[in-house]
Amino acid sequence: MGYLKFGWLFCLIWLVIFLFGYLRDRTKLRNGIWFSIFFYSFWIDLGLTIIATNNDKLIYPIGLLFIFFLFCIGIAFALQAFLLLWNAAIVWRRESHSPANMLTLYLGIIILLMPFAERLIVHHLPLFWSNLLITFPVLCIAYAAFWFYNYLTVLVLYQFYWPRYNKDFIIVLGAGLMNDDQVTPLLSQRIDRGIKFYQKQLKKKNKRAKMILSGGQGGDETVPEGEAMRKYAVAHGANPNDAIAEAESKTTLQNMQYSKRIIDSLKIDKPKTIFVTNNYHTFRAAMFAKTVGLKASGLGSRTARFFLPNAVMREYIAVVNRQRKVHLVMIIGLFLLALLFSLLEAEPGSVGHMLQVFQQFIDHL
């Protein structure tokens, strides 16, 4: 039973590491790795502990439940392409046909075409090139899937936030207008979430917060987003004296930057701030807040479920792009690994020959 004690100790250590990192900075991607190690080690330890009881009445029901859970995951994995295409069809009917809204369509098509592409490569190219053209994409897909899962983990963890009702500022991030000057349903959900917090704080603590409605004017808009948002907020319960329009920002980074400028101008000592955006956007927005030195955590408003897959994929791509140099180095490393594997498969003696040549070169030096 000593291995069980070691297993639980291992699990506890990773829980402490995760909590230390998460409570210190919730915007670190590595928090997802620490949590995953803790999470899966916990379930492994729990399973081994149940097996060690030798209690069939406990082992069999839980074992069957576990097998059913794995079966459901397997079915979802097998049908992932069709699920993505189904989501794409829903988005096609309800949203604009922009490239950003078609990510699930592209991914579903790629997954369906991959087996056919693999057969063509295997049957029409030499062994070395077929191995390279199959192994390298597989490694890249595995790498991207790992970080996507990790991103989903930290995004979900970020939603577990219950702010205290002591805020001086509530920043609401813009999301575009419709019909030139009207708040969209998605944007209204953000403003409504901010108003709900504003009113609840006023009721519970009798403390007024300033709402900063942040968004500039787009090329197809007749008024800045911030002004349209302020108008909507005042019409739905915000005091006009507590609603401030920030009408210059064009990006999330500028939302945070220009909102911080307004906060600093009001000369409040150690202002307490939150920002409101859609739940899928909170994590990346928090990264931008940290970048500009704004101490603020995010509240997420509800997003239509059909819209989430595309939205989350867009956010993931944007987060990856922030660290593109690191990922590029890793992709180069994966290419070299695939190249080495392909050489070993096609020409088993070639690597040994190269090592001999390298050794002779070293000896010559």
N, C-alpha and C positions, 0 to 999 in steps of 0.2 A: 504493500500500500504506500510505500515511500514515494513512488512515482506520482501518485495522486497529490501528495503534499507539495512536491516540487512543481507539478502542473499548476496547482492553485496559486502557489507563490509567484510563478512566472506570470500568471494572469493578473495578479494584484499589482505586480511591479509595472506592467504595461498600463494598467488603469491609472496608477499614480502619474506615470509619464504623460499620458493623455490629458488628465485633468490639469496638471501643471502647465502644459503648453496651451490648452484650450482657454483656461481662465486668464492666462497671461496675454494671449493674442488670438482671437477667434478667426483671424483672416489668414492663418498659415495653412497651406495645403498639407503640410506634413502631419497636422493633427488627424487627418483622415487615415493616414497610415498607422499611427499609434492606436487610434480607436479600432481599426480593423483587426490588428494583432490581438488587442484585448478581447474584442467581440468574438472572434473565432476560437481563440484559446479558451474562452469561458464555455462555449458550447461543447468543445471537445472534452474539457474537464468534467462538465456536467454529464455528458454521455458516458465517459469512463467511470464516473462515480456511480451512476445508475447501474451499469453493467456489474460493477464490483459488489453490489448488494445481493446479486443472485436471486432477486425477487422477480419471478416470471410474471406476476400480476402487474408489475411496474414496467418491466423491460419490454414485453411484447406490445402493449398499447402505444408506448412512446416510440418504440422502434417502427411500428406501422405508420404512425403519424409522421415520423421523419422520412420514411420511404415515400409517402404520399407527397410530402413537401418537395422532395427531390424530383419526383415525377412531374409535378406542376412546373418546376423550374425548367426541366427538360423539354416539356411541351412548349413553354413560352419561348425557349431558345430555338427550338426546331421551327416554330412558326413566326420568328421575329421579322422576317422579310414581309410576310403577309400582314402582320400587325402594323408595321411601318407604312405599308401601302394603304391600309385601311385608314390610318390616321391622316395620311396625305390626302386621301379622297375627302375626308371631313374638312380639313383645312382648305382645300380647293373650293369647296362649296361656301365656306363661311368667311374666308379671308381673301385678301388680295393675292394675286399670283406672282408675287415677287420671289426672287431667288432665295431670300432668307426664309420665306415661308414654305419652301419646297425641299428642305433638307431631309425630311423623312422619306420623301419620294425618291430623291437621289440615292440615299443609303439603302432603301429597300431594293431598288433596281440593281445596285452594285452587288448586294448580297445574293440576289437571284442569278446574276451573270457569272459570279466567281467560279462555280463548279465547271461551267462551260469553258471559261477562259483557261482554267487549269488543264482541262483535257486537251485543248488546242495546243497549249505550250508543251505538254508532255509528248504529244504525238508528232509535233512538227519541228522541234528544236533539239539540238544536241544535248546530251546529259548535263554538261556543265551549265549551259545557259538556261535550261529548263529548271534545274535546281535553284539557280540564282534568282530567276524571275518568279519562283514560287516561294522560296524561303524568305527572301527579303521582305516582300509584302506581308507575309504571315507574321514575321517578327514586328513589323511596323504596326500592324493591326493589334497584335497582342499588347504592344507598348501603349498605343492610343487607348485601348480598352481598359488597361490598368489605370491610367490617369483619369479616364472618364469616370470609372467606378469610384476612384478616390475623390474626384470633384463632386460627384453625387453625394458621397458620404459627408463631406464638409458642408455642402449646401443644405442637406437635411439637418445636420447638427446646428447650423446657424439659425434655423427656425425656432430652436428652443430658447427663446428669449422673452422674458417677462419684465419689461422696464418698470422702474418705480415711477410713481406719479409726482415727480419733482422737477420736471423739465422746464427749461427757460425757452427752448426753441424746438420747433417741429419743422423739419425741412421735408417738403413734398417734391419729389423729382418729376419733371415733365415727361411726357410720352407722345407728343404730337397732338394736333387738333384735326377736326374734320369739318367740312363745309366752311372752310376759311377761318372760323372763329369759335367753333363749338368743341367742348370737351368730349373726348371719345369715351366709350364705356370703360375701357381699360384704365384711362386716366382718372375717370370719376371714381373708380374703386380705390385708387391711391388717395385721392382727396378725402373721400368718405372715411377711409381708415384713419387719416390724420385728424379729421374733425371728431371722430369717435373718441380718440385718445385725448384730444383737447378738451372736450366736454366732460369726459369722465374725470380727468385731473381737476378741472374746475369744480366739479361736484364733490369729489372726495377730499381734496386738499385746499380748495378755494384759492388755487394758484393759477394765474393766467400765463399761458405760454404764447410766444410769438410764432405764428405760422409763416414760414418762408416758402412761397410758391415759386418754384424755380424752373425756368424754361424760356429760351429765346424765341425769336420769330423765324419760322421756316420760310422757304421760298414761295410756298403755296398758301401761306397764312396771312391774313390781313391784320392780325394783332399778335403780339408776343404771347407765348404760352403762359408765362407767368401772370399776365394781366387777365387772361381768360380763366385761369385757375383761381385767381383771387376772386373774381366775380362769382364763380361757382361756389367757392368756399363761403363767401359772405351770404349768398342766397340759401346756403344749407346749414347755417348755424354758427359760423365763425364771426366774432366781433370785428367790424371793419378796422378798429384801432389795433387789432392783433394780427391782421393779415397783411403781409408784405410781399409784393411782387418782385421777384428777381428776373429781369427780362433780357439778359444778355447771353446766357449760357447756351451752347450748342451741343455739348457732350456731357456725359455723366461726370467726367473729371471737372469740367467747368461748373456744373451744378454745385459740386462740393466746394470748389475754389471760390466762386463768387458768393455763395451762401456764407462761407466762412468770413469773407470780407464784410458782409453785412453784420454778422454776429460781432466781429471785432470792433466795428464802428460804434456799436451800442455800449461799449465799455462796461460789460458785466463781468464781475470777478468770477473766474472759473465757471463759465456757463455750462449748463447741463443740456445736452442736445441729443435728439434722435432724428433719424430720417425715415421716410416712408417711401416705399416703392413696391413693385410686385414681388411676390415671394421668390420667384426664380432669379431675380435681379439683386437680391439683398447682399449676397456674398461679394460679388464683384464691385458693387457700389461701396461696400465697406472697405475694400482694398483701395479704392480711389479716395475715400475719406481719410484713410491713414496716410496716403501719399501726400495730401495737402496739409496734413497736421491737424485735421479736424477730429476731435474726440467725440465720436458718435456711433451708436449701434443702430441697426436697421430693423424696422417693423415691416413685415411682408403683408401685402394685401392679396386677396384671393385671385387666382387666375383660372380661366376656363380650362378644364382638363384637356380638351382636344388641342389647345394651344401650347400646352406645356412641353411636349417632346421637341418641337422646333425651337421653342424659346430656350430650353435648357441646353440644347446642342449649340445654339448661337453663343450663349454665355460661355460654354466650355471652350469653344474656338477662340473667343476673345481672351479668356484667361490664359490659354496656351500661348497665344500671340504675345502676351506680356513677357513670357520667358522663352521666346523663340530661339534665342542663341543657345541656351542650355539644351533645348529639345533638338536643335540642329546637330549639336555635338553628339547627342545620344543616337540620333538617326545615322550619322556617319559611322559610329561604333557598331550599330546593328548591321550596316552594309558590309563592313569589314568582317564581321562574324559570319554573315551569310556567304560572303566570298570565300572565306576559309572552309566552311562546310562544303560548299560546292566543289572546291578544289579537291578536298579529301574524298568526296564521292566519285568525282569524275577521274581524277588522277591520284590514286592513293600515294604514289611515290613522289609526287611533285613537291609536297610540303617538306618531306625529309630532305630532298635535294636542295631546296631553298635554305633550309636550316644549315646544311653543310656549307653552302656558299657563304652564308652569313658568318658562320664560325670561322671559316678561312679568312674572311675579311677582318674579323676581330683579332685573330692571331697575327695577321700581317701588321696590324696597327701596333 
